[in-house]
């Protein structure tokens, strides 16, 4: 009886992990798209103040 309960728990653990990995995506990130770059590119010559 105890062995069958252990096997059932292991099977449940593995199947829940597989469902989490291969299931639908549940991330709730906003759909904002690509944002344009609004800065200046790095210029090493401007940074050298030595």
N, C-alpha and C positions, 0 to 999 in steps of 0.2 A: 504494500500500500504506500509506504513512504517513497519507494523508488519511483512509482508511477507519478506521485505528486511532484517529485524533483524533476522528472522528465517533462511534466506539464509546465512547470515554472520556467524551465530552460527554453522550451518551445515558445512559450508566450513572450519571453524576453527577446528572443531572436526575431520573432515575427513582428513585434512592435518596433524594433529597430529597423527592420526592412521596410515596414510601412512608412516610417518617418523619413528614411532615405529616399525611397522611390515614390512617395506620395506626392500630392500636389503642393506647390509652393505656397507657404503661408506667411511670407514676408509682407510687411505693410509699408513698403517704401513709397513715397509720392512719385508720381509720373511727371517729372519736371523736364526730362530730356537733357540734351547737351547744352552746357552753359558756355557762352563765349568768354574768351580770355580778355580781361579788362585791366591789364597791367603792362608793365614794360619788361621786355626780355632782359635777362641778366647780362650785364656787360662787365667783364672783368677789369677792363681799363678804367672804368668809373670807380670801381671798388678799390683799386690800388691807390692809396693815399700815402704811400711810403716814399 
